[in-house]
Amino acid sequence: MANRFSLDGVSTLDATTILKKINDVMAQTTGYIVQSTAALTLAEADVLDGASSAQVLASKAVVADANGKINLYRAGSAAASASGLLMGVGTTAAPATTADADKKFIEIRTKSTATSGDSRNIWLRHDIGGAGGSGECARFITDLTAAAATARGAQISLQPDDTGYVTGLGVGVDGQLLFGDAALGAGGTYAVNNAEIYSGGSSTDVAACTKLSVFRAVNGGDATGAATVDLKANFLEVTGFTAAADTTKTVSSVSLAELPTGTIGLRVDVGGTAYRLPLVLESEWN
């Protein structure tokens, strides 16, 4: 005989009938799972309960919206990203904020112990495939909205020491203009590095600047260590260009008149040969 249960005010039913009636009710209730082979614990069910499409909530599952986008913001802390297609947080008017010192909004630390090949923390590639389109693979803006102490648009470092170093090329920032193996299709202005001071309008006035420069070269850190760098470092190294008596080339070799007293020279390496780039006092520039 099937197991039977007595319910107050209800006639006695067997277990199979009770389960069928429960399923019938759940099938008529929008949003409930009628049958599933998955075994969910209470903790797993809790991370689903209250989860919101495209929004990150504390201790809740992250669910992309209908377009596959996730907004990385906590409720009440920032607006949803208006322009991020795949992922985003905040707007100019309502960004993600913090008042805690020494915090990072995103931190990714990785390490590779591979003994061959290349490894990368992040690989970004953006193809501009529409005629007349413009853009960048990445853009960084640090907006100063208060009197800050020190600020940078971006800081990129290479950190060698006595046990970690390179036997080939090691650079802090590597900018490359890569031309394909074909004739360029049309004109344009190209440069490996473009350094620009941009003035926002006719009221721009930089008179309050203590110093202002397009390029700034600093030999910093410990004074004793910096002294060894001063003996070794070139201000500029030029490779792949040949110095010759031809004024049409990038690097030209010509005879100069005697330089005025007070002239100093910046050491430049051109193809393994040391040169000095003369700097003449402004008062002598006539």
C-alpha positions in Angstrom: 0.0 0.0 0.0 1.3 3.5 -0.9 2.2 5.7 2.0 -0.7 7.9 3.0 -0.8 11.2 5.0 -3.5 12.9 6.9 -3.8 16.6 6.5 -6.1 18.8 8.7 -9.3 19.5 6.9 -8.3 17.5 3.9 -9.0 13.9 3.0 -6.1 11.4 3.3 -3.8 11.4 0.2 -1.0 9.3 -0.9 2.5 10.8 -1.3 2.4 10.6 -5.1 -0.8 12.6 -5.3 0.6 15.3 -2.9 3.7 15.8 -5.0 1.6 16.0 -8.2 -0.6 18.7 -6.6 2.5 20.7 -5.5 3.9 20.5 -9.0 0.6 21.6 -10.5 0.5 24.7 -8.3 4.2 25.6 -9.0 3.6 25.2 -12.8 0.9 27.9 -12.6 3.2 30.3 -10.7 5.4 32.4 -12.9 9.2 32.4 -12.0 9.3 29.1 -10.1 11.2 25.9 -11.2 8.8 23.0 -11.5 11.4 20.2 -12.0 15.2 20.1 -12.0 17.9 17.5 -11.8 20.3 20.1 -10.2 20.8 19.8 -6.5 20.8 23.4 -5.0 21.8 24.0 -1.5 20.1 26.7 0.6 23.3 28.8 0.2 23.3 28.5 -3.6 19.6 29.4 -3.7 20.3 32.5 -1.6 22.8 33.9 -4.1 20.1 33.7 -6.8 17.3 35.2 -4.7 17.4 39.0 -5.2 19.9 38.9 -8.1 19.2 41.7 -10.6 19.9 41.7 -14.3 23.2 43.4 -15.2 23.8 44.7 -11.7 26.3 43.6 -9.1 24.8 43.1 -5.7 26.6 42.1 -2.5 26.6 38.3 -2.0 24.4 37.8 -5.1 24.9 36.1 -8.4 26.0 38.3 -11.3 23.5 38.1 -14.3 24.1 39.8 -17.6 21.3 41.8 -19.2 19.6 40.9 -22.5 22.5 42.4 -24.4 25.1 40.5 -22.5 26.2 43.6 -20.5 27.2 43.7 -16.8 27.2 46.9 -14.8 29.9 46.7 -12.1 28.3 48.9 -9.5 26.8 48.5 -6.1 23.2 49.7 -5.6 23.2 53.3 -4.4 27.0 53.8 -5.0 27.0 54.8 -8.7 24.9 55.0 -11.8 24.8 52.2 -14.4 27.3 52.8 -17.2 25.6 54.5 -20.1 28.1 53.8 -22.8 29.8 50.5 -21.9 28.7 47.8 -24.3 30.0 44.7 -22.4 30.9 46.0 -19.0 30.9 49.3 -17.1 30.3 51.3 -14.0 29.2 54.8 -13.4 28.8 58.0 -15.4 30.5 61.4 -15.4 27.7 62.7 -13.2 27.5 59.6 -10.9 30.8 57.7 -10.9 31.8 54.9 -8.5 33.3 56.7 -5.5 35.3 56.0 -2.3 36.6 58.2 0.5 39.1 55.5 1.8 42.8 56.2 1.3 45.1 53.9 -0.7 42.3 52.0 -2.5 42.1 50.6 -6.0 38.8 50.3 -7.8 40.3 47.4 -9.9 43.3 45.3 -9.0 44.7 42.4 -11.0 48.0 40.8 -10.0 49.4 37.9 -12.0 52.6 36.0 -12.4 54.0 33.6 -15.0 56.7 31.0 -14.4 56.9 29.9 -18.0 60.4 29.5 -19.2 59.7 30.3 -22.9 57.3 32.3 -24.9 55.5 35.6 -24.0 53.1 36.2 -21.2 50.8 39.1 -20.6 48.5 40.3 -17.8 46.1 41.9 -20.2 45.8 41.7 -24.0 43.7 44.3 -25.7 43.1 44.7 -29.4 40.6 47.0 -31.1 40.0 47.0 -34.8 38.6 50.1 -36.5 36.8 48.6 -39.5 34.4 51.4 -40.5 35.5 53.9 -43.2 35.7 57.3 -41.6 35.7 55.9 -38.1 38.1 57.0 -35.3 39.1 55.7 -31.9 41.7 54.2 -29.6 42.3 50.8 -28.1 42.5 52.4 -24.7 42.1 55.8 -23.2 43.0 57.0 -19.7 41.9 60.3 -18.2 42.7 61.5 -14.7 40.3 64.4 -14.1 41.5 66.8 -11.4 38.4 68.2 -9.6 40.2 69.3 -6.4 43.6 70.6 -5.4 45.6 67.3 -5.5 49.2 66.7 -4.4 50.5 64.5 -7.3 48.7 63.1 -10.3 49.4 61.3 -13.5 47.3 60.3 -16.5 48.9 56.9 -16.4 52.1 55.3 -14.9 53.7 52.3 -16.5 56.9 50.8 -15.0 59.4 48.0 -15.7 61.1 46.9 -12.5 64.5 45.0 -12.8 66.8 44.2 -10.0 69.8 41.9 -9.1 67.8 38.7 -9.6 65.2 39.8 -12.2 66.4 41.3 -15.4 66.5 41.0 -19.2 69.2 39.9 -21.5 67.6 41.7 -24.4 65.5 44.8 -24.6 63.9 46.2 -21.4 61.8 49.4 -21.6 59.3 51.1 -19.4 57.0 52.0 -22.2 57.2 50.6 -25.8 55.3 52.6 -28.4 55.3 51.1 -31.9 54.0 52.3 -35.2 53.6 49.1 -37.2 53.4 49.5 -41.0 52.1 46.5 -42.9 54.0 44.8 -45.7 52.5 46.9 -48.4 52.4 50.4 -49.8 50.4 52.8 -47.6 47.0 53.4 -49.1 46.6 57.1 -48.5 48.2 60.1 -46.8 48.0 61.1 -43.1 50.2 62.3 -40.3 51.9 59.4 -38.4 54.1 59.4 -35.3 55.3 56.8 -32.8 54.7 59.3 -29.9 52.4 62.3 -29.9 53.0 64.7 -27.0 50.4 67.5 -26.9 49.5 70.2 -24.5 45.9 71.0 -25.2 44.3 74.3 -24.3 40.5 74.0 -23.7 39.5 77.5 -24.7 40.4 81.2 -25.0 40.4 81.6 -21.2 43.1 79.0 -20.8 46.0 80.6 -18.8 48.9 78.6 -17.4 50.8 81.5 -15.8 50.4 79.9 -12.4 52.4 76.8 -13.5 55.8 76.6 -11.7 57.2 74.7 -14.6 55.6 73.5 -17.9 57.2 71.2 -20.5 56.3 68.9 -23.4 58.9 66.4 -22.2 60.4 66.0 -18.8 63.5 63.8 -18.2 64.3 63.0 -14.5 67.1 61.0 -13.0 65.4 60.3 -9.6 65.4 58.1 -6.6 68.4 57.6 -4.3 71.2 60.1 -4.9 74.0 57.5 -4.8 72.2 55.2 -7.3 71.3 58.2 -9.5 75.0 59.1 -9.7 75.7 55.7 -11.3 72.8 56.2 -13.8 74.3 59.7 -14.6 77.5 58.0 -15.7 75.8 55.4 -17.9 72.6 56.8 -19.3 72.2 58.5 -22.6 69.6 61.2 -22.9 68.6 59.8 -26.3 69.6 56.7 -28.3 69.1 56.6 -32.0 69.2 53.1 -33.7 68.7 52.3 -37.3 69.6 55.8 -38.7 73.1 56.5 -40.2 74.9 59.8 -39.5 76.3 61.0 -42.9 77.1 64.2 -44.6 73.7 64.5 -46.2 71.3 67.1 -44.9 68.3 65.2 -46.3 68.6 62.3 -43.9 67.1 62.0 -40.5 70.5 62.2 -38.9 72.9 64.5 -40.7 76.6 65.2 -40.3 77.6 68.9 -41.0 80.4 71.2 -39.8 79.4 73.8 -37.2 80.9 77.1 -36.3 82.4 77.4 -32.8 79.8 77.2 -30.1 79.5 80.0 -27.7 80.7 79.8 -24.1 78.2 78.2 -21.7 77.0 75.7 -24.3 76.3 72.2 -22.8 75.7 68.9 -24.6 73.3 66.1 -24.1 74.8 62.7 -24.8 73.1 60.9 -27.7 74.0 57.4 -29.0 73.6 57.1 -32.7 74.3 53.6 -34.0 76.8 52.9 -31.2 78.7 56.2 -31.6 78.5 58.8 -28.9 77.5 62.4 -29.9 76.5 65.5 -28.0 73.4 67.5 -28.7 74.4 71.1 -28.0 72.2 73.4 -25.9 73.1 77.0 -26.2 72.2 79.6 -23.6 69.2 81.7 -24.7 71.2 84.8 -24.1 73.8 83.6 -26.6 71.2 82.6 -29.2 71.7 85.3 -31.8 
